[in-house]
Amino acid sequence: MAETYPSPRFGAPREPKAPVNPGSRLVLMLDYATASHARAVGFLLLCALLLFLPGFFTIPPVDRDEARFAQATKQMVESGDYVDIRFQEDVRYKKPVGIYWLQSAAVEAASALKLPKAELRIWVYRLPSLIGAIGAVLVTYWAALGFVTRRAAVLAALLMCASVLLGVEARLAKTDAMLLFCVTAAMGAMSRAYLSWQRAEDETHPPWSWPAIFWTALAVGILIKGPLILMFAGLTIVALAIQDRDASWLWKLRPLWGLMWMLVLVLPWFVAIFWRAGDAFFADSVGGDMLSKIGAQESHGAPPGLYLALFWITFWPGAPLAAMAAPAVWRARREPGAQFLLAWLIPSWIVFEAVLTKLPHYVLPLYPAIAILTVGALERNVLSRSWLARGSAWWFAIPAAASIIAVVGAVMLTRQPAFVAWPFIAASLIFGLFAWWLFDTNRAERSLLNALVAALMLAVVVYGIVLPSLTPLFPSIEIARALRNVTCVGPKAAAAGYHEPSLVFLTGTQTLLTDGSGAADFLRQGSCRFALIEQRSERSFVQRAEAIGLRYKVGTRIDGYNFSQGRAISISIFRSEGTE
């Protein structure tokens, strides 16, 4: 694997190989799925739906980022203003408008299809993330075809499909799944231009499809999450130019026409928001959000090495195989395919490790490169046979640990043992055990397929069964249900102490977020008003109510756990009975 170009593509087998464990049904299923591109795409689409849909419709709004995005979109639909971005009266200029437009389109479409209360169903706002995650899986397959065979490209897409981090992002109404789709599409197009240049293919008339995909993906990525996508592409280009001492291949991407097309797509909204808010958007998004991440923003600071440590969980079940592939990938670093993928991966990873602010999803756009590098080594049968092979035990360890945590969490929070999840837990443990026990470097594909099935069973357990049942983690749901059951028409609410965005999303944009004294004043102003008082704010509420002569009645009391603050909470619903 140490040869240099013009050796076969990275990942292409050196010689015909015998079928991998022809008696394995999973391998036979993969044989059938990879017989044509149409079958491969259909198979990946089915796998993506199976892995992403458990819990998609049933997990309540998650605080805080998802609920903030959803509420801002909800206000955009309510107001009909598709330029400005607000959470209640506060501007929300940390991210551009792209994800809000996509979520608004989903809400409008659901309403047009007569879905009852579409604007309150969080899964409607998650549809762009689901589409982005599925698109990222399919585009990983397309990008991988430039480096490896169809069979290995399917495996690379499956590694992305089953990865823990993408599974989380596919179920959250945020930007990251759609950003992954854009980055992978752009890098896939760029890789084709680069590899075509390396092979001296069609120098005079390069196709227009590559630049069209590349610049459109960059434009959409900018509208989704600002200039971050330019960092991935830019660092890759710089790294390749340094290694090759030549960047003439960039002309295959038609940079002059491409830049004009990208500006046509992104400038209208940026001009509109500048016209509306002046430089406030750019100050908040670039200065207040992006540059502040160089420091420890929002208590998310961590030392270098965190992403490498989290990789063993966030890229499971592909992480053990990626570790075994690492030595061979490094030996192949001078091959054009491996060189491009490493240029995609290493510079951006170093930047993320160096920046103090660290959140797990930041490195997600780098995972397709890891997946392709991993299956390239797998296909060549050059996985490490050293102590790294012991990492195959991780295929069993994660289902075992996750199952224990899920069941214990369900018992502690709901006093229910989640019996429905137990058959899926057993299946996950069995397939994880098979993946570990049956592993050897000559039949690694068989073990990987068993690990992928274990990941599917684990997704059903965690997302489909356990998380939706943990109602104490989602007190906003119970509060909204209690307000819907009141006898008066058009109830209004004020919240003191509990100010989570999910509460505003579920109870209405006009919900007042205040303190105990403000909630008492709010009740005094009219009928059909309710004060949602967290226990720590009750004293100030009672004192103010006595001072203004407010008579009130205590209604439902809701106990829960505020995951954002990491503490148990108790919320009482108060209703005014007039003044003395």
GIBELPE-V359900 format. One record per backbone hydrogen bond with DSSP energy under -0.5 kcal/mol. NH is the residue of the N-H (numbers start at 1). CO is the residue of the C=O. Records with the same first field share a line. If there is no record, write none. Layout:
NH = CO / CO
This chain:
7 = 4
12 = 9
21 = 19
24 = 21
28 = 24
29 = 25
30 = 26
31 = 27
32 = 28
33 = 29
34 = 30
35 = 32
40 = 36
41 = 37
42 = 38
43 = 39
44 = 40
45 = 41
46 = 42
47 = 43
48 = 44
49 = 45
50 = 46
51 = 47
52 = 48
53 = 49
56 = 53
57 = 53
59 = 55
67 = 62
68 = 64
69 = 65
70 = 66
71 = 67
72 = 68
73 = 69
74 = 70
75 = 71
76 = 72
77 = 73
78 = 74
79 = 75
80 = 76
82 = 80
87 = 90
88 = 86
90 = 87
92 = 85
98 = 223
101 = 97
102 = 98
103 = 99
104 = 100
105 = 101
106 = 102
107 = 103
108 = 104
109 = 105
110 = 106
111 = 107
112 = 108
113 = 109
114 = 111
115 = 110
116 = 114
118 = 115
120 = 117
121 = 118
122 = 120
124 = 121
125 = 121
126 = 122
127 = 123 / 124
130 = 126
131 = 127
132 = 128
133 = 129
134 = 130
135 = 131
136 = 132
137 = 133
138 = 134
139 = 135
140 = 136
141 = 137
142 = 138
143 = 139
144 = 140
145 = 141
146 = 143
147 = 144
148 = 144
153 = 149
154 = 150
155 = 151
156 = 152
157 = 153
158 = 154
159 = 155
160 = 156
161 = 157
162 = 158
163 = 159 / 160
164 = 316
165 = 314
167 = 163
168 = 164
169 = 165
170 = 166
171 = 168
172 = 169
174 = 172
179 = 175
180 = 176
181 = 177
182 = 178
183 = 179
184 = 180
185 = 181
186 = 182
187 = 183
188 = 184
189 = 185
190 = 186
191 = 187
192 = 188
193 = 189
194 = 190
195 = 191
196 = 192
197 = 193
198 = 194
199 = 195
200 = 197
201 = 196
211 = 207
212 = 208
213 = 209
214 = 210
215 = 211
216 = 212
217 = 213
218 = 214
219 = 215
220 = 216
221 = 217
222 = 218
223 = 219
224 = 220
225 = 221
226 = 222
228 = 225
229 = 226
230 = 227
231 = 227 / 228
232 = 228
233 = 229
234 = 230
235 = 231
236 = 232
237 = 233
238 = 234
239 = 235
240 = 236
241 = 237
242 = 238
243 = 239
244 = 240
245 = 241
246 = 241
250 = 247
251 = 248
252 = 249
253 = 250
254 = 251
258 = 254
259 = 255
260 = 256
261 = 257
262 = 258
263 = 259
264 = 260
265 = 261
266 = 262
267 = 263
270 = 266
271 = 267
272 = 268
273 = 269
274 = 270
275 = 271
276 = 272
277 = 273
278 = 274
280 = 277
283 = 279
284 = 280
285 = 281
286 = 282
287 = 282
288 = 283
289 = 284
290 = 285
291 = 286
293 = 289 / 290
294 = 291
295 = 292
297 = 295
299 = 296
300 = 297
302 = 356
306 = 303
309 = 305
310 = 306
311 = 307
312 = 308 / 309
313 = 310
314 = 310
315 = 311
316 = 313
318 = 315
319 = 315
322 = 318
323 = 319
324 = 320
325 = 321
326 = 322
327 = 323
329 = 325
330 = 326
331 = 327
332 = 328
333 = 330
335 = 332
339 = 335
340 = 336
341 = 337
342 = 338
343 = 339
344 = 340
345 = 341
346 = 342
349 = 345
350 = 346
351 = 347
352 = 348
353 = 349
354 = 350
355 = 351
356 = 294
357 = 293 / 295
358 = 300
362 = 359
363 = 360
364 = 361
366 = 363
367 = 363 / 364
370 = 366
371 = 367
372 = 368
373 = 369
374 = 370
375 = 371
376 = 372
377 = 373
378 = 374
379 = 375
380 = 376
381 = 377 / 378
382 = 377
384 = 324
389 = 386
390 = 387
391 = 388
392 = 389
393 = 390
394 = 391
395 = 392
396 = 393
397 = 393
398 = 394
400 = 396
401 = 397
402 = 398
403 = 399
404 = 400
405 = 401
406 = 402
407 = 403
408 = 404
409 = 405
410 = 406
411 = 407
412 = 408
413 = 409
414 = 410
415 = 410 / 411
416 = 410
421 = 418
422 = 418 / 419
423 = 419
425 = 421
426 = 422
427 = 423
428 = 424
429 = 425
430 = 426
431 = 427
432 = 428
433 = 429
434 = 430
435 = 431
436 = 432
437 = 433
438 = 434
439 = 436
443 = 440
444 = 441
447 = 443
448 = 444
449 = 445
450 = 446
451 = 447
452 = 448
453 = 449
454 = 450
455 = 451
456 = 452
457 = 453
458 = 454
459 = 455
460 = 456
461 = 457
462 = 458
463 = 459
464 = 459
465 = 460 / 461
466 = 461
467 = 462
469 = 465 / 466
470 = 466 / 467
471 = 469
473 = 470
474 = 471
477 = 474
478 = 474
479 = 475
480 = 476
481 = 477
482 = 478
483 = 479
484 = 480
485 = 481
486 = 483
492 = 528
494 = 530
495 = 512
496 = 532
497 = 514
499 = 497
503 = 500
504 = 500
505 = 501
506 = 502
507 = 503
508 = 504
511 = 508
512 = 493
514 = 495 / 512
519 = 515
520 = 516
521 = 517
522 = 518
523 = 519
524 = 520
525 = 521 / 522
526 = 523
530 = 492
531 = 574
532 = 494 / 530
533 = 531 / 572
534 = 496 / 532
535 = 570
537 = 534
538 = 534 / 535
541 = 537
542 = 538
543 = 539
544 = 540
545 = 541
546 = 542
547 = 543
548 = 544
549 = 546
550 = 545
551 = 578
553 = 575
555 = 553 / 573
558 = 571
559 = 557
560 = 569
561 = 472
562 = 567
563 = 561
566 = 562
567 = 562
569 = 560
571 = 558
572 = 533
573 = 556
574 = 531 / 572
575 = 553
576 = 529
577 = 551 / 578
580 = 549
